[in-house]
Structure formats: C-alpha cells, structure tokens
Amino acid sequence: MKKILFLTFITISIIIPHKLYALDITIGATTWYAQSEQYYTQSKSAYFMNNTLVKSDPTFLYGPTLAVRFSNNFNLTFVYLFGNFETVKDDGSFKYKSKYRRSDSDLALNYRLGDYFKVFAGMKYLSYDITPGDTDEDTFLIKSKDPHTSLGSGLGVSATVPIVGDLFVLGTFSGLYLWGADKVKIGDTNGNNPRSVNLDYNEYGINSTIALAYYIAPASTVISLGGRLQYLIADYKDNAIYLDSIKFTIYGVTLTATYTFRI
C-alpha cells in the first residue's frame, strides 16, 4: 500500500505544472452514525451462514478529513473513518454474535468541471477485523480475529450547489472495485483440527452522500449534515470453501466540520 501511495503522489506532481501556487489546506473531523447489514450467500454446502442476514446495532464511526488544493482545477482529498459494530443474529432457533472493527480510508484526486461539479479518481482501503462471539451451536469457524481487508480504486463525481447565501448542498456518487482476502481458521463441524485458509474475493459497489452545508465566513469553517450509503458485494472465488458472497450495506447520518487556511 505504501508503494501505491508513493506512486500516486508522483502522478500528482507530474500533472501539476511546474509553477508555485499558494496552497489552500482544509482540515477537519467527520462522524458517521451508521447501521451495518451483512447478507451471506452460500450454495455449495449447508453451514449455518447460508442465506443469512446479520444486522448491527447503530454505532459512531469517526475520523479526520484533509484536502489540499494545488490549483484552481486540482485538489487532493483524504478521509479516514474508524468504528466498532456489534451484530446479533437471532431467529429463535439459532443465535450468533460478533464484533466488527471497521477502518475505511479514501484518497482521491479531484478535477473541477465548471462552477458546481468535480470528477475524482483514487484509492480505497477497507478493513473489517471480525471477532466471532458466542453461538448456540457448534461451528466450523474457530473463534479468532478474522481480518477482511480490501484495497482498490474508485471513480466518481461530486457537486456543490448553492441554495441561498452561504447555504449549499453537497453530493457525491462513486463506483468502487477492490481486491482482498479473508484470513480465517477453519475447523470441522465441531471446531476441531483448525487450519488457516485464505479466501480470495473481488469486491465492488457504490458509495453515495448528500448533505446540507453552511459556510461560516468569519471562521473559514464549513459545517455539513447529511446522509451516506455504502453498498459493497464481496464475490468469493473458488477457494472460498464456505461462502459465495457477502453483501455489505452501511447507511446513516453524517456530520462534518472543516476549517480552511492558505499557506
């Protein structure tokens, strides 16, 4: 990942003309009060996660934001979010608990199209550190932390539309394509004879946000409140012995505050 980030900054330095610009720096913090859902599909065998929907309790994700504007047309943005989900599956005959420690980061290069729109392309890193919990029946999953880690690219469009005065609407829509692998320990139906297995997958989906924002001119600060939806499908390959796919849906309310200064 360090190599990819390094190459990205090299690309940016090539795009920007060899002329010194004043840099507009925007720093801030963001939070996402979100609900998470995972839908597991499995047609190859009849383990307990076959065609199962698992919902989390709502929780807060939070983290920093950073934007650097190099010129009138180009700027670089970075957002990182972190939080913990707790999920419970209980259909009366079977109960399963787990915890998800989620990290989500985006690095994107933006290009301005007129006064209202931008297009952007960049990278996304996504990680779920899954800890299985208590279950009412024996399981072939050994109770350990199972990282679900993805890295890939994204392409999208964003809009900033003024309403009245310093009040405006922000919106983004992007498509994502990532690659990754689950590293899990698998045992027999009684949890015995564990072995480590890598479950490779391709992950793809969309990310969308819309927010109402207000610019506080004396403080060079923007406060925005809105909603965000992320939908991803992890499509497992032939070596995934216990899953065909997982569909991740995360949605909720976002609140962001940013401050801009020039150097």
N, C-alpha and C positions, 0 to 999 in steps of 0.2 A: 504493500500500500504506500510506503514511503517513496518508492520509486515512481509510482503513478502520480503522486502529489508533486514531486520534483519536476517531472516532465510537463505537468500541467502549467506550472509557473514559468517554465521555459517557453511554452507555447504562447502564454500571455505576453511575455516580454518581447516576442517576435511580432505579435500583432500590433502592439502599441508603438507608434512612431518614436524615433529616437529624438525626443524633444521633452524638456522638463515641463511637467504640469503640476499645478497645485493639486494636492490630494484631498478629496472630501472623505472623511472617515466617519462611519456610523457604527456605534456600538450600542448594545442593549441587552435586554433579557426577555425571554419568552416563556410562557407556560401553556400547557395543553391539558385540559381536564377531559380525559378520554375514556371511552368504553372500548374494550377489545373483544373480538369474537374470532374463534378458530373453528373451521369446519374440516374434519378429517374424512377423506375418502379412501377406501381400501377394498379392492375387488379380488385380490389374489388369495386371501385367506380370511378367517373369521375371528381375528383378535378383537379385543374389546373396544378399540378406537374406530371400528368400521362405521362409516357414515355418521359421525358423531359431531354435534355442535357443542362447543365449550365457550361459555361467556365469562368474562372477568367482572369483578367489581370495578366501578369507576375509580380512577386514580389520577394524580397530577404527574405529568411529565414537565420537565423544566430544563433550561439551559441558556447559553449565551448566543447572541447573534452578532455578526460582523459584516460590514460592507465597505469596500474601498472603491471609489470612483476615480479612474485614471484619466478619463477624458469625458467629453460631452456624450460619447456614444457607448463607452465600455465601462462596466464595473464588475467587481468580483464579490460574491456573497458567500457567507458561510453560516450555517445554523446547526446547532447540536442540541439534542433532547435526550433526557435520561429519566427513567422512572421504573417503578415496580408494579406489576399486575399480579393479582391473586385470582385464580379461576377455580370454579367448583362445578363438576358435572354430577348431577343427582337426578335420576329418573325414577326413583322409588325402589328399584331393584339393584342399582349399581351406583356407587359414589366414588368420585376421583377428584383429588385436589392437587394443584400445582402452583408454582410461582414463576413469573416471567420477569426477569430483569432486562429491560429493553434499552438499547442505545441506538440512536438514529442521527446520522450526520449527513449534510448536503453541502457540496462545494460546487458553485456554478459560475460560469462566465456569462454575463448578460450583455445584449446589444440592443440599443434603443431604436425603435421604429416609430418615428414621429413623436408627438407630444404625450401619447397615452399608453403605448404598447412597447413591450420588450420581448425578445426571444432569448432563450437561455439554453445552455447545454452544460452538463457537468457530471459529477460522480456522486454516487450514494453508497454509504456504508450502513448496514443494518445488522444488529445482533440481538438475539434473544438468548439469554442464559437461563435455560429451563431447569427447574428443580422439581422432579416428581414428588408428590406428597403421599398422604395416606390413601389407601384404596380398600374396598370391601372384599376384593377377591385377588387371587394370585395374578401376577403379571409377568410378562416376558421382559419388561423393561426393568433394569436394575436401578435402584434409587440412587442417582448421582446427578451432577450438573451436566446437562446436555446442551452445548452451545449450538445455536442455529445462526450461522454467520453468512452474510451475503455482501458482495461488492459488485458494483456495476455502474451503468450510465443512465442518464436521464435527459430528456428533451422536452421543452415546453414553452409556454407563452404566459406573460403576466400583463396586467393592466392596472393603471392608476387613473381613475376617472373623477374629476372634481364635481362636487354637488353644489355647494354654496360656501363662499368664504374659504375658511381653512378646513372644511369638512370634505372628505372624499372617500371613495370606495376603492379597495384593493382586491385584486383577484389573481389567482394563478391556476394553471392546469398543466400537468405534465404526465408523460408516459415514462415508465421505468422498465429496465431489463437488467437483471442481476444474475450472478452465479454464486454457488455456495455449496456447503456440505454440512450435514449434521454428524457430529461425532458422538455416538451413543454406545452404551454397553447393553448387549442383548444376552438374555439367558433363555432357558427353556420355559415351559408354561408355569413352572414352579419357581422361576427366578434363579435356578441353579446353573452351574457351568457357564459363567458370563464370559463374553468375548467382546472386544472393541470392534466397531464397524463404522465405516464412513458411508454416509448416504448422500450421494451427489444429487443436485437438483438445479434446474433453471427457475428463476423467479421473475415474474413480470406483473405489471399492473399500472394503476394510476394514482396520482396524488392531486388533490384539489383543495383550494382555500378561498374563502371570501370573507372580507372584513370591512367594517366601518372605521375610518381613521380620522383623527383630529390633530392638526399641526399647531403646537403652542409656539408661536413665533419668538417671543422674548426668551424662551428657554431652548430654542432649536431642538425641540423634542416632539416626537410623534407617539401618540397612544392609539392603539388599534384593538378592536374587539370583534371577534367573528367566529367562524366555524371551519373545521378541517375534516376531510375524509381521505383515508388512505386504504386502497384495496389491492392486495397482492395475492398471487397464486404461486405457491412453490410446487413445481411439477417435477416429481421424483423420477429418477432413471431406473434402469432395470435392476441395479444392485440394491435398490431400496426394498428390503425384504418385507417391510411391514406397512408401507404407505404408498398410495398412488399420488396423492396431492394433499396440501393444506391450503385452505383459503383464509387469509388474514384480512379482517375488516376492523379498522380503528376509526372512530369518529368522536367528535366532541367540540368543546368551546376553547378558543384560543384568546390569549391576552398578551400583548407585546408592547414594550416601551423602548424607544431608541433615542439616542442623542447624537447629533451630527456636529462635527467641527472640521476645520480646514488646517492643513499643515503645508 
